[in-house]
Amino acid sequence: MGKLAVLSLSFAALAVLIGERVITLRHLILYHRELSQNYLPNCHYVEGIECGAEDITILENGLAFLSTCVKHPDLPSYSDDPGKIYTLNLLDSKIKIKATNIKGDFDKDSFNPHGISLYTDDKDGAVYLFVVNHPQGKSQVEIFRYDEDENALQYIKTIKHELLHNVNDIVAVGTESFYATNDHYFTNGILKLVEPFLSLPWCDVVYYSPQTVQVVAGGFLLANGINISPDRRHLYVADLLKHKIVVLEIQKTTVLSHVKEVDVGSLCDNIEVDRESGDLWLGCHPNGLKCVFHDPNDPPGSEVIRIENILSEKPRVTQLYSDDGSVIVASSVATQYGGKLLIGTVYQKALICDLKL
């Protein structure tokens, strides 16, 4: 066979491969999906949030913590200021955020908060806030102790480890221990793009404690949000590109077993768990292509999904809110308390609505 024929066949095979990969990727990011509006009553913006509240979590007393102004090279940014952690008392009718005061030897100027998690120590009732931080594009975890009287975060320590290389979200299980998701295998920017293009299931979950650090689960296309069941026996991981929530049973702290996967039909980001019912609340991206291009004339939409009875044979998956981007752009988290639904976004605003169940 002549060289020209070999080259022609090689280019043809490459074209077929690229074409197949493009078709697969378009399916993974739900490029075709359009939303019809499904609104809740009495929705209004949370005043003071203009550059996103990528993650939100709530204490039992109704005090919400908001991780704001995360910056990423591939995302729009509406503020040059460092990220902040705000609190919001959902029992207060005024719905007014308050910036926490970070105390201690901590670099506030490079603070770039992403996923967050709260842990209350059974021994003394102390509240700890764990924050995924990306200063200068790096990945590390900050641990703070919360002082409610002063609305302050006392800096305790920074955790860095080679296994915590692309941390997206975190769930604390002790005063210095947690599970975390890595949303990419590679740290190089170009190779990060190769992962979804080739559908490489190389993302993982890492367990960290002062004594042990190890990968405890893998096989995710893009591992985003993570949380834990109220009885602390199961982990829930959002595999964003598979459109699934993965359920893992904690047999030992470092031994997890795969239980099931629940289809959600959307690109779900962070997971919040109702401590009473065990329901999962998901902030989701209905169309990943729009999230990639961030076209202000055709903005990414927002979607909130609830999963009831996730451990049963027939979990109930329900869409509770949806918007085409005309109200709120790129929702990443949703959580409820006291008849209110709080929705955060990656880089835009936050919304609070009355919840009708």
C-alpha positions in Angstrom: 0.0 0.0 0.0 1.4 3.4 -1.0 2.3 6.1 1.5 -0.6 8.3 0.3 -3.1 5.6 0.9 -1.8 4.9 4.4 -1.9 8.6 5.2 -5.4 8.9 3.8 -6.6 5.9 5.9 -4.9 7.4 9.0 -6.6 10.8 8.5 -9.9 9.1 7.9 -9.6 7.0 11.1 -8.6 10.1 13.0 -11.6 12.1 11.6 -14.0 9.2 12.6 -12.5 9.1 16.1 -12.7 12.9 16.6 -16.3 12.9 15.2 -17.3 10.1 17.7 -15.7 12.0 20.6 -17.5 15.2 19.7 -20.8 13.4 19.5 -20.2 11.7 22.9 -19.1 15.0 24.5 -22.1 16.8 23.3 -24.3 14.1 24.9 -22.3 14.3 28.1 -22.8 18.1 28.4 -26.5 18.0 27.4 -25.8 20.6 24.7 -29.3 20.2 23.2 -31.3 20.7 26.5 -33.6 23.7 26.8 -35.5 24.5 30.0 -39.1 25.6 30.5 -39.5 27.9 33.5 -40.5 26.3 36.7 -40.6 29.1 39.3 -41.3 29.2 43.1 -43.2 32.0 44.8 -41.8 35.1 46.3 -38.2 34.8 44.9 -35.8 37.6 45.3 -32.0 38.1 45.1 -29.9 38.0 48.2 -28.6 41.5 48.5 -24.9 41.8 48.4 -24.1 38.7 46.4 -22.9 39.8 42.9 -20.1 37.4 42.1 -21.6 34.1 43.0 -22.2 31.9 46.0 -20.7 28.6 44.6 -21.4 26.6 47.8 -23.8 27.1 50.7 -24.4 25.0 53.8 -26.5 25.6 56.9 -26.2 24.9 60.6 -29.1 23.3 62.6 -30.0 26.8 64.0 -30.6 28.2 60.5 -27.3 30.0 60.1 -26.2 29.7 56.5 -22.6 30.0 55.3 -22.0 31.2 51.7 -18.7 30.7 49.8 -18.5 33.6 47.4 -16.5 35.0 44.5 -14.6 31.9 43.4 -12.3 32.7 40.5 -11.3 30.4 37.7 -9.5 31.1 34.3 -12.5 29.6 32.4 -15.2 31.5 34.2 -16.4 35.1 34.1 -15.5 37.2 37.1 -17.6 40.1 38.4 -15.3 41.2 41.1 -11.5 41.7 41.5 -11.8 41.4 45.3 -10.7 38.2 47.1 -13.4 35.7 48.0 -15.3 35.9 51.2 -17.4 33.7 53.5 -20.7 35.3 54.5 -23.3 34.2 57.0 -27.0 34.6 56.6 -29.6 34.0 59.4 -32.5 32.3 57.7 -34.7 32.9 60.8 -34.3 36.6 60.4 -37.0 38.2 58.3 -34.6 40.8 57.0 -32.5 38.2 55.1 -29.2 40.1 55.3 -25.7 38.7 54.8 -22.8 39.4 57.1 -19.2 39.1 56.1 -17.2 36.9 58.5 -14.0 38.3 60.0 -11.1 35.9 59.4 -8.6 36.0 62.3 -5.2 34.6 62.6 -2.1 34.2 60.3 -4.1 33.8 57.1 -3.6 35.3 53.7 -6.9 37.0 53.0 -5.7 38.7 49.7 -5.4 35.3 47.9 -8.5 33.7 49.4 -10.4 31.9 46.6 -13.0 29.8 48.3 -14.8 26.9 46.5 -16.6 24.0 48.3 -17.3 24.3 52.0 -18.4 22.0 54.8 -19.4 22.5 58.5 -18.6 20.1 61.4 -19.9 20.4 64.9 -17.7 18.7 67.6 -19.9 16.6 69.8 -17.5 17.1 72.7 -17.8 20.8 73.2 -20.2 22.0 70.5 -17.5 23.9 68.6 -18.3 24.6 65.0 -15.6 24.1 62.3 -15.7 25.4 58.8 -13.7 23.5 56.1 -13.0 25.5 52.9 -11.6 24.4 49.6 -9.2 27.2 48.6 -7.5 27.9 45.3 -4.9 30.6 45.9 -3.0 31.2 42.6 -4.9 28.3 41.1 -3.6 25.8 43.6 -5.7 23.4 45.7 -5.7 23.2 49.5 -8.1 23.0 52.4 -8.4 25.6 55.1 -9.8 24.8 58.6 -11.4 27.5 60.7 -13.2 27.6 64.0 -16.4 29.7 64.0 -17.0 32.2 66.7 -20.8 33.0 66.6 -20.6 36.0 69.0 -18.2 37.8 66.8 -19.2 36.2 63.5 -15.5 35.4 63.1 -13.5 32.5 61.6 -10.4 31.7 63.6 -7.8 30.3 61.3 -6.5 26.9 62.5 -4.5 25.3 59.7 -3.9 24.7 56.0 -3.9 21.2 54.5 -1.9 20.4 51.4 -1.2 17.0 49.9 -0.3 15.6 46.5 -3.5 13.6 46.4 -5.5 16.8 46.9 -4.5 18.2 43.6 -7.9 19.4 42.0 -10.2 19.6 45.0 -13.8 20.7 44.2 -15.8 19.9 47.2 -15.4 18.5 50.7 -17.4 17.0 53.6 -15.9 17.2 57.1 -16.2 14.1 59.3 -14.0 15.2 62.2 -12.2 18.3 63.5 -9.3 17.5 61.1 -10.7 14.8 58.8 -12.7 14.9 55.7 -13.6 13.4 52.3 -12.9 15.5 49.2 -13.5 15.2 45.5 -10.9 15.8 42.8 -12.7 17.0 39.6 -9.7 16.3 37.3 -6.9 13.8 37.3 -4.4 16.1 35.5 -3.2 19.5 36.8 -2.1 20.8 33.4 -4.7 23.0 31.7 -4.6 21.3 28.3 -4.7 17.8 29.7 -7.7 18.8 31.8 -9.5 19.5 28.6 -8.4 16.1 27.2 -10.1 14.2 30.1 -13.7 15.0 29.2 -13.0 14.8 25.5 -11.8 11.2 25.9 -14.3 10.4 28.6 -11.5 9.4 31.0 -13.1 8.2 34.3 -10.1 9.2 36.4 -11.6 11.5 39.0 -11.6 10.3 42.6 -12.6 10.8 46.2 -9.8 11.2 48.8 -10.0 10.6 52.6 -7.8 12.8 54.7 -6.9 12.6 58.4 -3.7 13.5 60.2 -2.9 9.8 60.3 -4.2 8.6 56.8 -4.4 10.1 53.4 -5.6 7.9 50.5 -7.9 7.6 47.5 -11.0 5.7 48.6 -13.2 5.8 45.5 -12.6 6.4 41.8 -14.0 5.9 38.3 -15.8 9.3 38.1 -15.9 11.3 34.8 -16.1 14.6 36.7 -16.5 14.3 40.5 -18.1 17.5 41.9 -20.2 17.8 45.0 -19.9 15.4 48.0 -21.9 15.0 51.1 -22.8 12.5 53.8 -26.1 11.0 55.1 -27.5 12.1 58.4 -26.5 8.7 60.0 -23.0 9.2 58.5 -23.2 5.7 56.9 -23.3 6.8 53.2 -21.5 9.2 51.0 -23.1 10.9 48.0 -21.0 12.0 45.1 -22.2 14.0 42.1 -20.6 12.6 38.9 -21.5 15.7 36.8 -20.8 14.3 33.3 -22.6 11.1 34.0 -25.7 13.0 35.2 -25.8 10.7 38.3 -25.5 10.8 42.0 -23.3 7.9 43.2 -24.1 6.3 46.6 -21.2 4.8 48.5 -21.5 3.0 51.8 -18.8 3.7 54.5 -17.8 0.4 55.8 -14.7 1.8 57.4 -13.3 5.3 57.1 -11.1 4.2 54.2 -13.2 1.4 52.9 -16.2 2.4 50.7 -18.5 0.1 48.8 -20.5 1.1 45.7 -24.3 0.9 46.4 -26.0 2.5 43.5 -26.3 5.4 41.0 -29.3 7.6 40.6 -30.0 9.3 37.3 -30.8 13.0 37.6 -30.9 14.1 34.0 -28.8 17.2 34.6 -25.2 18.3 35.3 -25.5 18.5 39.1 -22.9 20.3 41.1 -23.1 20.6 44.9 -25.1 18.3 47.2 -26.9 19.4 50.4 -28.6 16.8 52.6 -31.6 17.5 54.8 -30.6 16.4 58.2 -34.2 15.3 59.2 -35.6 13.7 56.0 -32.3 12.7 54.4 -33.4 14.2 51.1 -30.7 15.5 48.7 -30.9 19.0 47.3 -28.9 19.6 44.1 -27.9 22.8 42.3 -27.5 21.8 38.7 -26.5 23.1 35.3 -29.1 22.0 32.7 -26.9 22.7 29.6 -23.1 22.4 29.9 -22.4 24.0 26.5 -23.9 27.2 27.7 -21.7 27.0 30.8 -18.7 26.7 28.6 -19.4 29.8 26.4 -21.1 32.1 28.9 -22.9 34.0 26.2 -24.7 36.9 27.9 -27.4 36.7 25.1 -28.0 33.0 25.8 -26.9 32.5 29.4 -26.6 29.2 31.3 -29.8 28.3 33.0 -30.4 27.0 36.5 -32.1 24.0 37.9 -32.8 22.7 41.4 -33.5 19.0 41.9 -34.5 17.1 45.0 -34.0 13.3 45.6 -36.3 11.6 48.1 -35.7 8.2 49.6 -32.4 7.8 47.8 -31.6 4.5 49.5 -34.9 2.9 48.5 -35.5 0.8 45.4 -37.4 3.7 43.8 -35.9 7.1 44.7 -38.0 10.0 43.7 -36.3 12.7 41.6 -38.1 16.0 41.3 -37.3 19.3 39.6 -38.4 22.0 42.1 -37.0 25.1 40.3 -35.8 25.9 36.8 -34.9 29.1 34.9 -33.4 29.7 31.5 -30.9 32.2 32.8 -33.1 35.2 32.7 -33.3 35.3 36.5 -30.4 33.3 37.8 -27.3 32.0 35.9 -25.4 28.8 36.5 -26.8 27.5 39.7 -24.3 25.4 41.7 -26.0 24.7 45.0 -29.5 24.6 46.6 -30.5 24.1 50.2 -33.6 24.6 52.2 -34.5 25.7 55.8 -37.7 26.7 57.4 -39.8 26.9 54.3 -37.1 28.8 52.3 -35.0 27.6 49.4 -31.6 29.2 49.0 -30.0 28.9 45.5 -26.3 29.8 44.9 -24.5 30.2 41.6 -20.9 29.8 40.4 -20.3 33.5 39.5 -23.5 35.5 39.5 -26.1 36.0 42.2 -27.9 34.1 44.9 -31.7 33.7 45.1 -34.1 32.9 48.0 -37.6 31.7 47.4 -40.6 30.4 49.4 -40.7 26.6 49.2 -43.9 24.8 48.3 -43.7 21.1 49.0 
